[in-house]
Amino acid sequence: MTTVQLSERVQRVKPSATIAVSSLAREMRAAGRDVLSLSAGEPDFDTPKHVCAAAVRAMESGDTRYTAADGTPALKQAICNKFERDNGLGFEPGQISVGAGAKQVLYNVCAAVLNPGDEAIVLAPYWVSYPDIVKLCDGEPVVVSAGLDAGYKVTPEQIEEAITERTRLIFFNTPNNPTGVSYTRAELEALGEVLAAHEQVLAVSDDIYEHIYWGDEPWLTPAQVWTGMQDRIVTINGVSKAFAMTGWRIGYAAAQVDLVNAMRKLCSQSTSNPCSISQAAAAAALGGDQSILATMRDAFRERYEYMYEAVNALPGMRCPPAQGAFYVFADAREAIRAKGLDNDTQMAELILSEAEVALVPGAAFGAEGHLRFSFACGMDDLKEAISRIGKLLA
């Protein structure tokens, strides 16, 4: 058989670690193992009924054809209305780009902006795909790290030191995956003062966990704080987490018109358009009954309060308070040493094989020696998983 010569571009990147762990857990369950997965990055709720009904209406009315490459007028208007209602931000439909999930929208931003050798600052711990998306677009990820003692938040001084004449992008994600940590207004203001002096840098704010937030201060997206930088902010969001619609694959960005037009070119030559039925469903989600937002937030907060105490009580584990998302991120270095292991990947493998609990190693998020616990599952499963891990580590 002839060997396919793969591109250097694809060889530079790794498969998504979170998807790989979740897939392995499913395979083990299919083989008869009683595996509990605390690796999932998606809500365990069902899509709201009125959203599903909108999808059915779209199918029955023949709304099954090509749409505009970067979103229907109806969905773009619903997104503009969402920004005005939830964030007090005014956008026109021409400033909105819709894609097949927030991940594709992030990719399109990078593909539209980065040239070979351009740099993108990635704040660690980071969502697993940021560095590899940058690499796929011929850019160079520059990782700026913050540890447990800093609350997993970077400082303005770190950002200033990382910016060079080649820096084109910086990614923000608050609440953060994997830590659940969210930046305050004061912290955002301080970071914004640094970025304001570097006009070549676009700030990309990944707001996908916006509505899964329980912090003491009101949640803010950078565009609400950095009011003098509006043309240099790309605000990305989607319906996956907020409305339990991960499989529907709809994400969106709000940005300056020139960038949105460039992203439309990429959509037209790649996906043609997001699924027409999913777009109708997303418009119903954004414009309809919003009660699921509070229902899910309250459920996740209850689980978080249990998991925060339970994980911190595990031998050799420490994690900071979180303000949102559905993860706790534990510094497991003491537990790793106690088991005579070398790294977090080995620890995750041990927990999976011996305790039959699937976790994601921190190395995937740019934080070696850590483990991510997802609580996007029922309380009974969470308690059983903690019990199993506790017995293994005792």
C-alpha positions as CSV (number, residue, x, y, z in Angstrom):
1,M,0.0,0.0,0.0
2,T,1.3,3.4,-0.9
3,T,2.1,5.7,2.0
4,V,0.4,9.1,1.9
5,Q,2.9,11.9,2.3
6,L,1.3,14.0,5.0
7,S,1.8,17.8,5.2
8,E,4.1,19.4,7.7
9,R,1.2,21.4,8.9
10,V,-0.9,18.5,10.0
11,Q,2.2,16.8,11.5
12,R,2.7,19.8,13.8
13,V,-0.5,19.3,15.7
14,K,-1.9,16.6,18.0
15,P,-5.5,15.3,18.2
16,S,-7.7,16.9,20.9
17,A,-6.8,15.3,24.2
18,T,-10.2,15.8,25.7
19,I,-11.9,14.1,22.8
20,A,-9.4,11.3,22.9
21,V,-10.0,10.6,26.6
22,S,-13.8,10.7,26.2
23,S,-13.6,8.4,23.3
24,L,-11.4,5.9,25.3
25,A,-13.9,6.0,28.1
26,R,-16.7,5.2,25.7
27,E,-14.7,2.3,24.2
28,M,-14.0,0.9,27.7
29,R,-17.7,1.1,28.6
30,A,-18.6,-0.6,25.4
31,A,-16.2,-3.4,26.3
32,G,-18.1,-3.9,29.6
33,R,-15.9,-1.8,32.0
34,D,-17.8,0.3,34.6
35,V,-16.1,3.6,33.6
36,L,-17.2,6.9,35.0
37,S,-16.2,9.8,32.7
38,L,-15.2,13.1,34.3
39,S,-13.6,14.1,31.1
40,A,-16.6,15.5,29.1
41,G,-16.6,19.1,28.0
42,E,-20.3,19.3,27.3
43,P,-23.4,19.7,29.5
44,D,-25.4,16.6,30.5
45,F,-28.7,18.4,29.9
46,D,-31.0,18.0,26.9
47,T,-31.4,20.7,24.3
48,P,-34.6,22.8,25.3
49,K,-37.8,21.5,23.7
50,H,-38.6,24.8,22.0
51,V,-35.2,24.8,20.3
52,C,-35.8,21.3,19.0
53,A,-39.3,22.3,17.9
54,A,-37.7,25.2,15.9
55,A,-35.4,22.7,14.1
56,V,-38.4,20.5,13.2
57,R,-40.3,23.5,11.8
58,A,-37.3,24.4,9.7
59,M,-37.1,20.9,8.2
60,E,-40.8,20.7,7.6
61,S,-40.9,24.1,5.9
62,G,-38.1,23.2,3.6
63,D,-35.4,25.2,5.3
64,T,-32.8,22.6,4.2
65,R,-30.9,24.4,1.5
66,Y,-27.7,26.4,1.4
67,T,-27.7,29.6,3.4
68,A,-25.3,32.6,3.3
69,A,-21.8,31.4,3.9
70,D,-21.5,32.9,7.4
71,G,-25.0,32.7,8.7
72,T,-28.6,33.5,7.9
73,P,-30.0,37.1,8.4
74,A,-32.3,35.8,11.1
75,L,-29.6,34.2,13.1
76,K,-27.3,37.2,12.8
77,Q,-30.0,39.5,14.0
78,A,-30.7,37.1,17.0
79,I,-27.0,37.3,17.8
80,C,-27.0,41.1,17.7
81,N,-30.0,41.1,20.0
82,K,-28.2,38.8,22.4
83,F,-25.2,41.0,22.6
84,E,-27.4,44.0,23.3
85,R,-29.6,42.2,25.8
86,D,-26.9,40.3,27.7
87,N,-23.8,42.5,27.3
88,G,-25.0,46.0,26.4
89,L,-22.9,45.8,23.2
90,G,-24.2,47.2,19.9
91,F,-23.3,45.2,16.7
92,E,-24.7,45.2,13.2
93,P,-25.4,41.9,11.3
94,G,-22.4,42.8,9.0
95,Q,-20.1,42.4,12.1
96,I,-21.3,38.9,12.8
97,S,-19.7,35.7,11.5
98,V,-21.4,32.3,12.2
99,G,-19.6,29.0,11.8
100,A,-19.9,25.3,12.6
101,G,-19.2,25.7,16.2
102,A,-17.0,28.2,18.1
103,K,-14.0,26.1,17.3
104,Q,-14.4,26.7,13.6
105,V,-14.9,30.4,14.2
106,L,-11.7,30.5,16.2
107,Y,-9.9,28.7,13.4
108,N,-11.3,31.2,10.9
109,V,-10.0,34.1,12.9
110,C,-6.5,32.7,13.0
111,A,-6.6,31.8,9.3
112,A,-7.7,35.3,8.4
113,V,-5.1,37.1,10.5
114,L,-1.9,35.0,10.8
115,N,0.9,34.8,8.4
116,P,3.9,32.3,8.7
117,G,5.9,33.2,11.8
118,D,3.3,35.5,13.3
119,E,2.8,34.9,17.1
120,A,-0.3,34.4,19.1
121,I,-0.2,34.6,22.9
122,V,-2.0,31.7,24.7
123,L,-2.6,32.0,28.4
124,A,-2.0,28.7,30.3
125,P,-3.8,26.8,31.6
126,Y,-5.5,27.0,28.2
127,W,-8.2,25.2,26.2
128,V,-6.4,22.4,24.4
129,S,-7.1,23.6,20.9
130,Y,-5.7,27.1,21.0
131,P,-2.0,26.3,20.3
132,D,-2.8,23.7,17.6
133,I,-5.2,26.0,15.8
134,V,-2.5,28.6,15.7
135,K,0.0,26.0,14.4
136,L,-2.5,24.9,11.7
137,C,-2.6,28.5,10.5
138,D,1.2,28.7,10.3
139,G,1.5,30.8,13.4
140,E,3.6,30.4,16.5
141,P,1.9,30.0,19.9
142,V,3.6,31.9,22.7
143,V,2.5,30.4,26.0
144,V,2.3,32.6,29.1
145,S,1.7,30.6,32.2
146,A,0.1,31.3,35.6
147,G,0.1,28.7,38.3
148,L,-2.0,27.8,41.3
149,D,-0.4,30.4,43.6
150,A,-1.4,33.1,41.1
151,G,-4.9,31.7,40.9
152,Y,-4.2,30.7,37.3
153,K,-4.4,34.3,36.2
154,V,-1.6,36.1,34.3
155,T,-0.4,39.6,35.2
156,P,-0.1,42.7,32.9
157,E,3.7,42.4,33.3
158,Q,3.7,38.9,31.9
159,I,1.7,40.1,28.9
160,E,3.9,43.1,28.3
161,E,7.0,40.8,28.3
162,A,5.4,38.4,25.9
163,I,4.4,40.9,23.2
164,T,6.8,41.4,20.3
165,E,6.6,43.0,16.9
166,R,5.4,39.7,15.6
167,T,2.5,39.3,18.0
168,R,-0.9,39.4,16.2
169,L,-3.3,37.7,18.6
170,I,-3.9,37.1,22.2
171,F,-6.6,34.6,23.5
172,F,-8.8,35.2,26.5
173,N,-11.2,32.6,28.0
174,T,-13.2,33.6,31.0
175,P,-14.6,31.6,32.8
176,N,-11.6,29.5,31.8
177,N,-11.5,25.9,30.6
178,P,-9.9,24.1,32.4
179,T,-9.7,26.1,35.7
180,G,-13.2,27.7,36.0
181,V,-11.4,30.9,37.0
182,S,-12.8,34.2,35.7
183,Y,-11.1,37.6,35.5
184,T,-12.5,40.6,37.4
185,R,-13.2,44.0,35.9
186,A,-10.1,45.4,37.6
187,E,-7.9,42.6,36.3
188,L,-9.3,43.1,32.8
189,E,-8.7,46.8,33.0
190,A,-5.1,46.3,33.9
191,L,-4.5,43.9,31.1
192,G,-6.3,46.2,28.7
193,E,-3.9,49.0,29.5
194,V,-1.1,46.9,28.2
195,L,-2.9,45.8,25.1
196,A,-3.9,49.4,24.2
197,A,-0.3,50.3,23.6
198,H,0.2,47.5,21.0
199,E,-2.1,48.3,18.1
200,Q,-0.9,45.3,16.0
201,V,-2.5,42.9,18.5
202,L,-6.1,41.6,18.2
203,A,-7.7,40.3,21.4
204,V,-9.8,37.2,20.9
205,S,-12.2,36.6,23.7
206,D,-13.7,33.1,24.0
207,D,-16.9,33.6,26.0
208,I,-18.4,30.1,25.5
209,Y,-18.9,29.7,29.3
210,E,-20.5,33.1,29.8
211,H,-23.7,31.8,31.3
212,I,-22.2,29.2,33.5
213,Y,-20.9,31.7,36.0
214,W,-21.5,32.3,39.7
215,G,-18.8,34.8,40.7
216,D,-19.5,37.6,43.2
217,E,-18.9,40.3,40.6
218,P,-21.0,40.6,37.4
219,W,-19.4,38.7,34.6
220,L,-17.9,40.9,31.9
221,T,-16.6,40.2,28.4
222,P,-13.5,42.3,27.5
223,A,-15.4,44.3,24.9
224,Q,-17.4,45.8,27.8
225,V,-14.3,46.9,29.5
226,W,-11.8,47.8,26.8
227,T,-14.0,50.5,25.3
228,G,-11.2,52.2,23.4
229,M,-10.2,49.0,21.5
230,Q,-13.5,47.9,19.9
231,D,-11.9,47.4,16.4
232,R,-9.2,45.2,17.9
233,I,-11.5,42.8,19.9
234,V,-13.0,39.6,18.5
235,T,-15.8,38.3,20.7
236,I,-16.6,34.6,20.2
237,N,-19.5,32.7,21.7
238,G,-21.9,29.9,20.8
239,V,-24.9,27.9,21.8
240,S,-23.1,24.7,22.7
241,K,-22.5,25.2,26.5
242,A,-25.3,27.6,27.4
243,F,-28.1,25.8,25.7
244,A,-26.8,22.2,25.8
245,M,-26.3,22.2,22.0
246,T,-22.8,20.8,21.5
247,G,-23.8,18.5,18.6
248,W,-25.7,21.2,16.8
249,R,-22.4,23.0,15.9
250,I,-23.2,26.7,15.9
251,G,-20.7,29.3,17.1
252,Y,-20.3,33.0,16.2
253,A,-18.0,35.9,16.4
254,A,-18.5,39.7,16.5
255,A,-15.7,41.7,15.0
256,Q,-14.8,44.6,12.7
257,V,-16.3,44.3,9.2
258,D,-13.0,43.7,7.4
259,L,-12.2,40.7,9.5
260,V,-15.8,39.3,9.2
261,N,-15.6,39.7,5.4
262,A,-12.3,37.7,5.4
263,M,-13.8,35.0,7.5
264,R,-16.8,34.8,5.1
265,K,-14.3,33.9,2.3
266,L,-13.0,31.0,4.4
267,C,-16.5,29.8,5.2
268,S,-17.4,29.9,1.5
269,Q,-14.4,27.8,0.5
270,S,-14.6,25.3,3.4
271,T,-18.0,24.5,4.9
272,S,-20.1,26.5,2.4
273,N,-22.3,27.4,5.4
274,P,-23.3,26.2,8.8
275,C,-26.2,23.7,8.9
276,S,-29.4,25.5,8.0
277,I,-31.5,23.5,10.5
278,S,-29.0,24.2,13.3
279,Q,-29.1,27.9,12.5
280,A,-32.8,28.0,12.9
281,A,-32.5,26.2,16.2
282,A,-29.8,28.5,17.4
283,A,-31.9,31.6,16.6
284,A,-34.7,30.1,18.7
285,A,-32.3,29.4,21.5
286,L,-30.9,33.0,21.5
287,G,-34.3,34.6,21.0
288,G,-36.6,32.4,23.0
289,D,-37.1,31.2,26.6
290,Q,-33.8,31.8,28.5
291,S,-34.8,29.9,31.7
292,I,-32.5,27.0,31.0
293,L,-29.5,29.3,31.6
294,A,-30.4,29.7,35.3
295,T,-31.4,26.0,35.7
296,M,-28.0,24.8,34.3
297,R,-26.0,27.4,36.2
298,D,-27.6,26.5,39.5
299,A,-27.1,22.8,38.9
300,F,-23.4,23.3,38.0
301,R,-22.8,25.5,41.0
302,E,-24.2,22.9,43.3
303,R,-21.9,20.2,41.8
304,Y,-19.0,22.6,41.9
305,E,-19.4,23.2,45.6
306,Y,-19.3,19.5,46.2
307,M,-16.4,18.9,43.9
308,Y,-14.3,21.8,45.2
309,E,-14.4,20.4,48.7
310,A,-14.1,16.7,47.6
311,V,-11.1,17.2,45.3
312,N,-9.2,19.3,47.8
313,A,-9.8,16.5,50.3
314,L,-8.1,13.9,48.1
315,P,-4.6,13.0,49.1
316,G,-2.1,15.2,47.3
317,M,-4.6,17.3,45.4
318,R,-5.2,21.1,45.5
319,C,-7.4,23.3,43.4
320,P,-8.4,27.0,43.7
321,P,-11.9,28.4,43.9
322,A,-13.6,28.7,40.5
323,Q,-16.3,31.1,39.4
324,G,-17.7,29.2,36.5
325,A,-17.6,26.6,33.7
326,F,-18.0,22.9,34.9
327,Y,-14.5,21.9,35.9
328,V,-12.1,21.9,38.8
329,F,-8.5,21.9,38.0
330,A,-6.3,20.1,40.6
331,D,-2.6,20.5,41.2
332,A,-1.8,16.8,41.5
333,R,2.0,16.9,41.8
334,E,2.1,15.7,45.4
335,A,-0.2,12.7,44.5
336,I,1.9,11.9,41.5
337,R,5.1,11.8,43.6
338,A,3.4,9.7,46.3
339,K,2.5,7.1,43.7
340,G,6.0,7.0,42.3
341,L,4.9,8.3,38.9
342,D,6.6,10.7,36.6
343,N,3.8,12.9,35.3
344,D,0.1,13.7,35.1
345,T,-0.5,11.5,32.0
346,Q,0.7,8.4,34.0
347,M,-1.6,9.5,36.9
348,A,-4.6,9.8,34.6
349,E,-3.8,6.4,33.1
350,L,-3.5,4.9,36.6
351,I,-6.8,6.4,37.7
352,L,-8.5,5.1,34.5
353,S,-7.1,1.6,34.7
354,E,-7.4,1.1,38.5
355,A,-10.3,3.3,39.6
356,E,-12.1,3.3,36.2
357,V,-12.6,7.1,36.3
358,A,-11.6,9.1,33.2
359,L,-9.9,12.5,33.8
360,V,-7.9,14.7,31.4
361,P,-4.2,15.2,32.2
362,G,-3.1,18.8,32.7
363,A,-0.3,18.6,30.2
364,A,-3.0,18.9,27.5
365,F,-3.9,22.3,28.9
366,G,-0.3,23.5,29.2
367,A,-0.1,22.7,32.9
368,E,1.9,19.6,33.7
369,G,1.3,17.9,37.0
370,H,-2.5,18.8,37.0
371,L,-5.7,16.9,36.4
372,R,-9.0,18.3,35.1
373,F,-12.2,17.0,36.7
374,S,-15.4,17.7,34.8
375,F,-18.6,17.8,36.7
376,A,-20.9,17.7,33.7
377,C,-22.6,14.5,35.0
378,G,-24.9,13.6,37.8
379,M,-24.1,13.9,41.5
380,D,-24.3,10.2,42.1
381,D,-21.5,9.6,39.5
382,L,-19.4,12.4,41.0
383,K,-19.6,11.0,44.5
384,E,-18.8,7.5,43.2
385,A,-15.9,8.8,41.2
386,I,-14.4,10.7,44.1
387,S,-14.8,7.6,46.3
388,R,-12.9,5.4,43.8
389,I,-10.1,7.9,43.4
390,G,-9.9,8.4,47.1
391,K,-9.4,4.7,47.7
392,L,-6.7,4.5,45.0
393,L,-4.8,7.4,46.5
394,A,-5.1,6.4,50.1
